[in-house]
């Protein structure tokens, strides 16, 4: 006679097993508090950039003295600079994928590449601003200059802050503090970086391409 094993059940409860690779969520939305905070920040930033872009569209042709958009913009140069920034979005995605696989070395390399591409973009923006000032378009030259420098400069500040965070993550990886267990840190920053790139697509289209 053989004994049959009877499965043990717990009355009134369901046993749930969590695998080590699945992060624990602390909000009812299904995402962590840190990621939720980033989404809230990005939402508020959408409002800020929306206001700046709207202001630029209203003021870009309202000037009586000084150079205007047709006199200043170098579309091919800015297009190359924009392409560099968009490529950094791809390298950021590769960094997120690498850290989720536990490949810290490749994640570090992609973070450094993303920071370098962001630095190239900022260098191009500084060169562009310097050229415009030499050609007679200062911040207070006319309303167009004020709106242009405010909008593009505000975005440049966001990219610069992003570069600082990228370098911070790079240093963390060198010190062994960036591992697969805290991969969400890289993922959260990736949201910020992709947002900055998307915003630049809008700015580039509105400022440089729309006549």
SVG drawing of the C-alpha trace seen along z (x, -y; Angstrom):
<svg xmlns="http://www.w3.org/2000/svg" viewBox="-10 -98 46 100">
<polyline fill="none" stroke="black" stroke-width="0.4" points="0.0,0.0 1.4,-3.4 0.9,-6.6 -0.1,-9.6 1.3,-12.9 -1.4,-15.4 -0.6,-19.0 -0.5,-21.3 -2.7,-24.3 -3.0,-27.4 -6.6,-28.3 -7.6,-31.8 -4.2,-32.9 -2.3,-32.6 1.4,-31.9 3.3,-34.2 6.9,-33.7 9.1,-36.5 12.2,-35.8 15.3,-37.7 15.4,-39.4 12.0,-41.0 12.1,-44.4 9.6,-45.1 7.2,-48.0 6.1,-50.3 3.2,-52.2 -0.2,-51.2 0.7,-52.3 3.0,-49.2 6.2,-51.3 8.7,-52.3 8.6,-55.6 11.7,-56.8 10.4,-56.1 7.1,-57.7 8.9,-60.8 10.8,-61.0 7.6,-60.8 6.1,-63.6 9.2,-65.7 9.1,-65.1 5.4,-66.0 6.1,-69.3 9.0,-69.9 6.6,-69.3 4.6,-72.3 7.7,-74.4 9.0,-73.6 5.4,-74.0 5.3,-77.5 8.7,-78.4 8.0,-77.0 4.7,-78.8 6.4,-82.1 9.0,-81.7 6.4,-81.1 4.6,-84.2 7.7,-86.5 10.1,-85.2 8.9,-87.7 8.2,-90.6 11.4,-92.6 12.2,-95.9 16.0,-95.9 18.8,-93.5 19.1,-90.2 16.3,-87.7 16.1,-83.9 16.8,-84.0 20.0,-85.9 21.4,-83.7 20.6,-80.0 23.0,-77.5 20.7,-74.6 23.3,-72.0 25.5,-72.6 22.6,-72.4 21.3,-69.3 24.6,-67.5 24.6,-68.6 21.0,-67.3 21.9,-64.0 24.7,-63.6 22.2,-64.2 19.7,-61.7 22.5,-59.0 23.1,-59.5 19.6,-58.3 20.5,-55.0 23.7,-54.6 21.7,-55.4 19.3,-52.6 22.2,-50.2 23.5,-51.2 20.2,-50.4 20.1,-47.0 23.6,-46.2 23.1,-46.9 19.9,-44.8 21.9,-41.9 24.5,-42.5 27.2,-43.6 28.6,-46.5 31.6,-47.0 29.6,-47.6 27.1,-49.7 30.0,-51.9 31.3,-52.2 27.9,-53.2 27.4,-55.7 30.7,-57.3 29.7,-57.4 26.4,-59.0 28.2,-61.7 30.7,-62.3 27.9,-62.7 26.0,-65.1 29.2,-67.0 29.6,-67.4 26.1,-68.7 26.7,-71.3 30.0,-72.3 28.1,-72.9 25.5,-74.9 28.2,-77.1 29.8,-77.6 26.5,-78.6 25.7,-81.1 29.2,-82.6 28.8,-83.0 25.4,-84.6 26.7,-87.1 29.6,-88.1 27.2,-88.6 25.1,-91.0 22.4,-88.8 22.7,-89.2 20.2,-88.2 18.8,-91.8 19.3,-92.7 15.6,-92.1 12.6,-90.0 13.6,-87.2 17.0,-86.9 15.6,-86.8 13.0,-84.1 15.6,-82.1 18.3,-82.1 15.9,-81.4 14.3,-78.4 17.5,-76.7 19.6,-77.7 17.0,-76.2 17.3,-72.9 21.1,-73.2 21.0,-73.4 19.0,-70.2 21.6,-68.4 24.4,-69.7 22.7,-68.4 22.2,-65.1 26.0,-64.9 26.8,-65.5 24.5,-62.6 26.0,-60.4 29.5,-61.0 28.2,-60.3 26.8,-56.9 30.2,-56.2 32.0,-56.9 29.6,-54.7 30.3,-51.8 34.0,-52.2 33.5,-52.0 31.4,-48.9 28.2,-50.7 26.3,-50.2 25.2,-46.6 22.3,-44.6 20.5,-44.9 20.2,-48.7 19.7,-48.7 16.6,-50.8 18.8,-53.8 20.2,-53.7 16.7,-53.1 15.2,-56.1 18.0,-58.4 17.4,-56.9 13.8,-58.3 15.2,-61.8 17.8,-61.5 15.2,-60.3 12.9,-63.1 15.6,-65.7 16.2,-64.2 12.5,-64.3 12.2,-67.9 15.1,-68.8 13.4,-67.3 10.4,-69.6 12.7,-72.6 14.7,-71.9 11.6,-71.6 9.9,-74.7 12.9,-77.0 15.1,-75.9 12.9,-74.1 9.5,-75.9 9.9,-79.2"/>
</svg>
